[in-house]
Amino acid sequence: MISFASLWVFLLLPLPLLVFWVAPPHREESNAIRIPFFRHVVQAAGIEPRSGSIIRTRTWAQTVLVIFIWLMLLTALARPEKLGDPVIIEKSARDVVLSLDISGSMDQRDFQAPDGTPKQRLAAVKDVLSNFIANRKGDRMALIIFGTRAFVQAPFTEDLKSLNGFLDQTEVGMAGPNTALGDAIGLGIRTFESSDVEQRLMIVLSDGADTSSRMTPVNASAIAADKGVVIYTVGVGDPNASGEDRVDLDALQDIANRTGGEYFYADDEAALQATYQRIDELNPRTVETQSYRPRQSMAHYPLGIALLLILGGSLGQYVIQRRRGTA
């Protein structure tokens, strides 16, 4: 399909006719032969001699050629474009932050694999998270790890393979042995400051109680709610343990409730897998769809035709004049 970006240019189509009617004709001086009895001739004819000029006239072929050249120039100025097939682009309408506890207690081997064998908590979490990340195609995701301190392991990216690579490099104790749950939520909120989408989701997984945060989880969750960040919390530790090894299920549930999210508890790999499937069901992929049609300029075609016609007409005129000169 052909379209014109500047269709109004064709309003100039009658411009040469207007110039022909309004502007004076172009006159050219011509050489003449002077005769010695010129004065007697004009006296006998009763006319007064004066300087003269000629107005050249065009043949019908030249007129058609000029009109066609004008049409080609206008067509080029109107910028003809060839429209391609519509291209649809899907852009994620939501950003997701994964906040993962890697404190010392995540090294315990109290998780059960599908075959019943004991498995390290972090290894089980990483296996489940890897599948969860791989199924979020089109979403932008970031990874935060926390122990004694919270760190951004991977900023927002749509390259989910790279994100899984950063997750694989995560090891127990990298961020310290304690649990800074409140600071992890606060860092997630700051990470969302670079996001320009309205839907913001944070998934926090922890197996202990907050012991080293400079910001309490309650305050952090209140700020998250004010910023429009929805937090889903997942507890994977032992609620009956003591000290830092006891997962604070009440705190995790309070965080989720304050932000409009949900709380989950998983004590083995199968339950953890079911937890992330439930999160996926509650938050299906949300996208913004944009479409456009690629345009290919074709202005060079009429412009090239006009140039060829001008060169051809000039060459034809030159040949005619040469023949007249030799005749």
N, C-alpha and C positions, 0 to 999 in steps of 0.2 A: 504494500500500500504506500502510495506517495502522498505526502502532505507538504504544505508550504509554511515555513516559520514566520514569514512576513507577507501574508497574502495581500495586505493593503498596497503593496508596491504596484499591483496591476491597475490601481487607480491612475497611474501615470501614463497609461496606454495612449490616451488621446493627446498627450503633450506635444508631439511633433506637429500634429494638425493645428493646434493652437498657435504654435510658433510660426507655421506657414501663413496663417491668416493675419497675425498681428505684426510680426517682425518684417522689416523691409527685405526685399530679395537681395541676395548676394550678387554683386556686380564685379566683373573682371575687365580690366583694361586689355585692349587688343591692338596689335600692331597694324598699321595701315600703310598704303603706298601713296607717297606724295607725288602729285603730278604738277607740272609747271603751269598749266592753265586751270588750276583748281578754283582760283578766284573767279574766273569767267564762268565756270560751270555753276557755281552757287549763285552768281548774279542772274544767270539765265534761268535758274530754277526758282529764284525768288525765295531762298532760304538763308538762314543765318548760321554760319559754321560755329561749332562749339565742341569741346572735348566730349568724347563719348565712351560707352562701355557696353558690354554684352551681358545678358543673363542666360546662363547655360540651362538647357532643358535636359531632362532625363528621359531615357527610353523606358518602356513599360517593364523591361527586364531589370533595369537598374532600380526602378521604384519598388518592385517586388522584393529585390535583394535587400534594400535598405529597411523595408518594413519587417522582413524576417530577422534581420540583424537586431533591430530594436526589440522585437519580441523575445529573442534569445537573451539579450542583456537584461530585460525586465525579469525574465524567468530566473536568471542567475541571482539577481538582487533579491528576489522573493525567497531565496534559500530553500530549494526543494530538498526534502528529506525522505529517505526510505525507512518506514517503520518496521522494526522486527517484531517477532512474537513476544507477547508479554512475559516478563521475568518476575517471578514472585520471590521475595526475600522475607524470611522469617527471622525475627529478632526477639530474643528473650525479653519478657516483660517482668522478670523477677530475678533477683540476685540471692544467692545462698551462701552463707558462711558455715563451715563445719568447724566446730571447736572441740578439740580432742584432748582429753586428760592423759598425760604420759608420765604421771608421778610414779614413785617407786612401787606402789601397790599394784600397778598394772602389769607387773612382772609375775604375779602369782598365776599358777597353773590350775585354776579351779573351774575353768570353762570346759564344757563337754563338746567335742566335735560331733558331727553327724554319726560317726561310727562308734561313739561312746568313749573314745580316748580323751584323756585330759589335754587341755590346750591352754597356752598362755593367753591371758585376757587381751593384751594388745594385739597379738597375732589374730585372734578371733575377730576382734573389732576391725582390724585392717582388711581382712578377707571380706567381711560384710560391707564395709565402706567402699571397697574397690568396685563391687558390683553396683552399689547404689550410685556412685559417681558415673560409672560407665553408662548407666541408663538415664542420665540427666542430659542427654544431648541437646544442645541449643541453649542451655542455661549457663550463666556465668557463676563460677563458684570460687570461693577462697578457703584456705585451710589455716586455722590457728591451732597451735599446740600450747599447752600450759602445764606447768608443774609449780615450782616455787615462783616462777615468773611466766608471763604469757608472751608469745612471739607469733608473728605472722610467718608461717612456713611457706605459704604461696598466696600472693595477692589475687584479686579477681581475674579470672581468665576463662576463656571458652575452650582452651586446649585441655580437655579432660585427661588425655593421656599423660601430659606433663604433670597435671595435678596428682594423678595416681602415682607418678614417679616420685613426687615429693612425699606422698604418703608412705611409700615403700621405704624411704630413707629415714623415716621417723623411728626412733628407738626409745625404750624406757629410760627415764632419767636425763634426757637431753636438756630439759628445762628445769631440772632440780627435783628433789625428792618430795616436796610438799605439794599442796593443792591450792592454787590461787584462782578459785572459781569466779569470784567477782571481777578480778582484773581481766580474766579472759572474756567475760561478757562486755566489759568496758572497751577492750581492744576491738572486739567485733563491732561495736557501735561506731568507733572511729574508722574502722575499715569501710563501713557503709557510707561514710562522708564522701567518698569518691564515686558513689553510685547515683545515677540519675533516674532510676526506676522507682515506682511507688511501692511495689510489693517486695518486702525484704524479709527473708527467712533465715533464722539462725538455729542450728541444731547443736546442742551442747551435750557431750557425753562425759560423764565423770563417775569415778568409783570411790570417792572419798569426800570428806567434809572440808569446807573452806577453812584454811589455817594460816595463809600467808598473804591474803589480798589487802591492798591499801584501800580498796572500795568494797563494801559489803555486797553480797549478791542481791540483797533486797534493794539497795540504792541503785545498783547497776540495772536491775530489771525494771525499776521505775523509770529510769532514763530511757531504756530501750522502748518501753511502752509509749513514752512521750514522742520518741523519734519514729514511731510506726514500725518497729522491728518486732516480729512475732518469733518467740523462742519455743522450740520443742526440746525438752530435756529427756535424757536417757540415763538411768542409773544402772550400773553394771557391777557394783561392789557388793559387799556383805553388810546388810543393815544391822546385823547382830554383833559385828566386830567392835573393837574399842579403839579410841584415839583417832588418828588420821586414816586408819584402814576402814573405818565405818562410813559407809556411804550415807549422806544426809538426804534421805528421800523426801523429808518434809520441805527442805529448802528447794530441792529440784521441782517439787510440785508447786510450791509457792511462786517460783520464777515463771513457770509455764502459765499459771493462772493469771499472774499480773500482766502478762503480755498478750493474752488471748491464744496461747498455744496449748499444747497438751504434754502430759508427763507419761513416761513409760519406764518399766523396769524389766530388765532381762538378766537371767541368771545362767543362760547357756547360749551357745551359738545359734541354735534353732529359734530361741525366743528373740535373740537380737535381730536375726534375719526377718522374723515376723514383724518386729518393731519398725524396721526401716521400710518394709512393704506397706505398713499402715501409714507411715508418714508420707510415702509416695502417693497413696490413695487420697489422703487428706489434702495433698498439694500437687494436683496434676500439673503437667507442664503448661505454662502460660506463655504465649508468644504474641508479638505484634507483627502483623502481616503488612508488608509494603510491596507494591508492584509498580513496575515501570516498563516502558517499551523502548528498547535501544533505537537510536536514530543514527542513520548513516547519511552524511551530507552528499548531495548529488549536484551541487551548484557548479562543479567544474565541467560537467557535460555540456549544458547550454553555453557556458562561457567559452569552452573550446570550440563549439560549433560557430559561435559569433566571430571568434578570432579567425577561423578558417575561411569564413565567408568574406570577412574584410580583406584578408590576404588574397583570396581568389578574385574578388572584385577589383582590387588594385592591380593585380597582375593582368587581368583581362583588359582594363582600361589602358594600361601601358602598351599592351600588344596592339590594340586598336590604333593608338596614336602613332606607334611606329609604322604601322602599315599605311596610315594616311600620309606620313612624312615621306615615305618611299614611293608613294603613288605618283 
